[in-house]
Amino acid sequence: MATELPASVAEIIASRSGEEMALNDRCLNPQMGRILRTLGFDRVWVGGDGAHLIDADGVRYLDMFGGYGVFALGRNHPEVIAALEQVMAARTANLPQLGVTLLSGVLAEQLLQRAPASVAVMVPANTGTEAVEAAIKIARAATGRPRILFAEHAFHGLTLGSLSINGNAEFRDGFGPLLADCGPVGFGDLDALSRELERGDVAAFVVEPVQGKGVNLPPAGYLAAAQELCRGAGALFVCDEVQTGIGRTGRFLALEHWQLQPDLICVAKALSGGLVPIGAVLASRAAFDRVFDGMERAVRHGSTFGGNDLAAAAALATLRVLEQEQLLARAERMGALLLELTEPLVERYEVVGEVRGLGLMWAIEFRAPAGAAARALWQRVERRQPGLFSQLITVPLFHEHQILCQVAGHHMNVIKALPALTIEEAEIRRFAAALEETIAAAEHYPRALARFGVRMGARAAAARR
Ligand SMILES: Cc1ncc(COP(=O)(O)O)c(C=O)c1O
């Protein structure tokens, strides 16, 4: 029987709250439902406030996941909400298409003022992957060359072009054939990059300054040298700052840590405060002019909603809040504190291999315990279910400490955090203490694994029902 369409958002929230999982299982992604039920993460979320998510019982969870990094300002920042309301109230002439608008113009001006001198133009988009797609197209058209290089373990989005430069097989498998002429080089491997560039057919090398999957930091000198090599070979140097940009690493763009001057810079995610989709490529004048080189070519790349008023207004509010609340300095300070509190875990627990981070992009990597029996068990379990140990940490963090954080990628024992840049010092300390308590319990590996296995087994059986 057809259900009635409620008259308003308020009515939907009032009358159908609690149906989320049933709707998901029926109309969206039931496999996601199974994961959530198996891990016990199937909360009914009713609100978001700053660094926290709130469930139907009013319990506040510290959100170290940050919606994959979009909530740099925290959830529902009042300034961003006010900017969106102002656009609605102004009844703006949004998306004239055969016409230009004020808000995206001011956004372009403001973004470019905060970007390195190498870029001079903004190409609007709606998501991170759309920005990357634009970068691939601009690079090919600007250089007249086919090949795009990317780093192993890179993540640039999941549409077909971006997927073609994705360094993780688990995302690529089954979707081929992907774009021709895309090839990986090791992240940090300048010799490999140089060898590939020597072929003379490379349009661009696309790289995340800090890799999101695993939070891999670049070796000292790597990015600047890679940029030099690209310049020397006539290839564009492209920084994907979709995750690292907009204050995440303690700088407006992470590339500032190394004074890079890329030809193209992709931004998205946190740029609009997490409330509306956004993306953009900041491009050098030379690259842009080679692509859009005549009136008849003025619209050869674009997107219907690119540069829309809501996204532009939210982004302008985000830039204002970053400055008003001094969030770059705060991200640097809180990130340093998080490292200071968690780096000693490497010495204290044999299962902790490394703690790393830049600003509020942070990760902890686990490794097999030293004892022969525990190590053998770890290896057996990881062979069957790679990355399982991380779940021994994230699940208790959620249930016992009300902290949501993410495993940093498939088949890796790395947990990652991208909290709001507004996070309070007390919450950083709470996270570090909860993490240590959870690691201490998980280190008694066989016992912890058995406990976890029984709990997950029961939940998985229930999730299938
Ligand atoms: C570095 C990077 N580039 C691109 C993307 C794709 O962004 P979106 O999911 O908005 O398409 C992501 C998303 O996680 C990312 O981390």
The ligand as an SDF file (V2000), in Angstrom:
LIG
                    3D

 16 16  0  0  0  0  0  0  0  0999 V2000
   41.2590   13.3140   -1.3080 C   0  0  0  0  0  0  0  0  0  0  0  0
   39.8660   13.0860   -1.7970 C   0  0  0  0  0  0  0  0  0  0  0  0
   39.5530   13.4020   -3.0550 N   0  0  0  0  0  0  0  0  0  0  0  0
   38.3130   13.2310   -3.5530 C   0  0  0  0  0  0  0  0  0  0  0  0
   37.3200   12.7020   -2.7670 C   0  0  0  0  0  0  0  0  0  0  0  0
   35.9320   12.5020   -3.3240 C   0  0  0  0  0  0  0  0  0  0  0  0
   35.0710   13.4340   -2.7690 O   0  0  0  0  0  0  0  0  0  0  0  0
   33.4970   13.2030   -2.8670 P   0  0  0  0  0  0  0  0  0  0  0  0
   33.1640   12.0680   -1.9760 O   0  0  0  0  0  0  0  0  0  0  0  0
   32.9030   14.5170   -2.4300 O   0  0  0  0  0  0  0  0  0  0  0  0
   33.1950   12.9110   -4.2900 O   0  0  0  0  0  0  0  0  0  0  0  0
   37.5920   12.3480   -1.4410 C   0  0  0  0  0  0  0  0  0  0  0  0
   36.5450   11.7770   -0.5830 C   0  0  0  0  0  0  0  0  0  0  0  0
   36.7680   11.2050    0.4430 O   0  0  0  0  0  0  0  0  0  0  0  0
   38.9000   12.5510   -0.9480 C   0  0  0  0  0  0  0  0  0  0  0  0
   39.2230   12.2310    0.3150 O   0  0  0  0  0  0  0  0  0  0  0  0
  1  2  1  0
  2  3  1  0
  2 15  2  0
  3  4  2  0
  4  5  1  0
  5  6  1  0
  5 12  2  0
  6  7  1  0
  7  8  1  0
  8  9  2  0
  8 10  1  0
  8 11  1  0
 12 13  1  0
 12 15  1  0
 13 14  2  0
 15 16  1  0
M  END
$$$$
